[in-house]
C-alpha cells in the first residue's frame, strides 16, 4: 500500500492539496489549448488568403514571362534571370505564444533598379520582374504562417494529451484518495466515539454499584 494512502489527517491534507493543484493544472492546460487553437485558426485563415494571392500572382507572373520569352527570346530572358542576385536578406526571429516559439520571417525590400537595361527589354519583362518579386514576398510570408501553424498544432496535441492525463487519470486518482482517506477517518472517529461511550457507560455502572 502506498504510504500516502494511509488514513491520516496529514495524508488527507496532502491529497486535497494535490487534487487542488491537479484541477488548477487542468484549467491552465485547457486555457492554453483554447488560446493556441484560436491562434492557429487565425493563421489558417491567413494562409488561405495568402495562398489565393500567390496563385493569382503566379498566374500573372508566368503570363508576363511567357510574353517576354516571345517578345525577347528565351535565351535573352535566361541571361537576364542569371543576373538577378541571390536572395540573402531573409532573417528569422521567433515569438512566443503560450510558450510555443513560432517564427517571424523578415526580408529586406528590393533596393535599386533592375539588373537589366530598359532600352533592350520590353514592358512584359518589367511586369514579370515585379510579379515574381511579389511572389517571393508572399511565399516567404506563407512559409512563416504554415510553419507557425505546424508548431502550434504540435503544441496543441501535447497540451491536449497533458489535459487528458490530468482529467482522466490524475484528478480521479486524488479524488478517490481523498474520499478513501476521509471515509476511513470518519469510520475511525465513529469507532472511537462508540468506544468512549462504552467506557463511559461501564465507568458509570461501576460507580453506581
VEXRO-86107 format. One record per residue (C-alpha): residue in one letter; x, y, z. Coordinates in steps of 0.001 Angstrom, whole numbers, plus 500000, padded with zeros to 6 digits. Example, Ala and Ser with C-alpha at 12.3 -4.5 7.8 and 13.67 -1.06 7.14 Angstrom:
2
a512300495500507800;s513670498940507140;
***
This chain:
209
x500000500000500000;x501223503474499162;x502216505264502424;x500417508352501099;x497162506368501168;x497351505612504908;x494261507136506608;x495920510005508435;x494994513664508597;x498393514556507152;x497814512368504106;x494302513798503714;x495726517334503597;x498363516251501070;x495748514540498903;x493457517589498967;x496352519881498037;x497386517571495196;x493796517438493961;x493533521239494004;x496836521573492095;x495728518983489544;x492460520814488932;x494330524115488625;x496758522484486190;x493884521164484087;x492278524617483943;x495581526135482801;x496084523430480161;x492524523950478933;x493004527729478660;x496364527270476931;x494827524841474431;x491991527236473602;x494391530154473085;x496621528033470835;x493621526818468829;x492406530400468282;x495892531435467191;x496122528500464779;x492683529195463268;x493771532791462630;x496906531508460875;x494861529075458781;x492642531935457580;x495745533973456757;x497289531028454900;x494178530637452748;x494219534326451882;x497947534362451049;x497682531128449049;x494931532638446938;x497001535755446380;x500034533654445433;x498018531670442879;x496776534865441253;x500226536494441253;x501922533355439934;x499444533161437066;x500119536793436183;x503910536366436533;x504100533342434246;x501863535018431682;x504212538033431654;x507243535742431480;x505775533842428580;x505084537107426778;x508649538288427462;x510025534992426100;x508054535511422910;x508976539180422509;x512641538989423565;x513626535366423131;x514032532665425763;x517851532785425764;x517978536535426393;x515409536273429197;x517517533478430704;x520614535706430620;x518689538421432420;x517459535905435027;x521061534837435736;x521934538451436554;x519398538594439389;x521289538457442756;x520681535570445175;x518237536393447967;x520256536659451181;x518313539215453188;x515957536773454931;x516122536899458741;x514309534559461106;x513274535589464601;x510828533934466987;x507920534995469132;x506276533028471910;x502607532102472100;x501893530416475448;x505408529000475494;x505334527879471861;x508004529534469750;x506820530414466254;x508970532018463557;x508926535615462401;x510474535807458947;x511681539148457654;x513327540128454384;x514659543413453104;x512757545025450235;x514389545030446823;x516501548177446548;x517641549898443367;x516567549352439805;x516539546204437700;x519722544342436730;x518995544795433039;x518796547771430700;x515401549254429929;x516280550063426304;x516970546402425452;x513880544877427116;x510134545026426838;x507428546103429268;x506477542447429761;x509906541893431389;x509285544676433893;x505847543269434694;x507241539752435120;x510003541028437432;x507518542934439573;x505135539958439742;x507863537457440712;x509147539809443420;x505619539850444812;x505518536042444607;x508765535865446594;x507361538145449273;x504130536135449517;x505992532802449532;x508153533930452461;x505029535006454318;x503203531759453550;x506177529662454700;x506207531564458003;x502459531081458503;x502481527370457643;x505500526668459855;x503839528546462718;x500620526579462245;x502521523271462320;x504295524214465530;x501034525316467131;x499346522071466066;x502119520042467721;x501833522143470881;x498029521757470908;x498404517979470642;x500890517911473526;x498699520220475647;x495610518104474910;x497499514975475975;x498504516562479272;x494984517877479894;x493524514431479231;x496021512823481612;x495049515269484355;x491322514891483697;x491164511120483274;x493998509846485474;x495472512290487981;x492322514080489171;x490254510852489601;x493212509297491481;x493354512103494030;x489567512308494246;x489486508614495093;x492314509048497608;x490590511983499341;x487316510054499509;x489000506878500768;x491022508622503484;x488029510764504537;x485805507696504841;x488475505812506793;x488982508729509204;x485227509109509698;x484960505395510421;x487773505695512956;x486031508634514606;x482783506656514855;x484604503682516324;x486396505931518797;x483127507627519745;x481439504270520278;x484377503001522324;x484323506102524531;x480556505702525073;x481050502093526135;x483862503055528517;x481825505906529975;x478808503654530434;x480955500998532110;x482504503576534451;x479058504968535343;x477713501488536109;x480786500726538207;x480349503877540280;x476674503212540891;x477390499701542068;
***
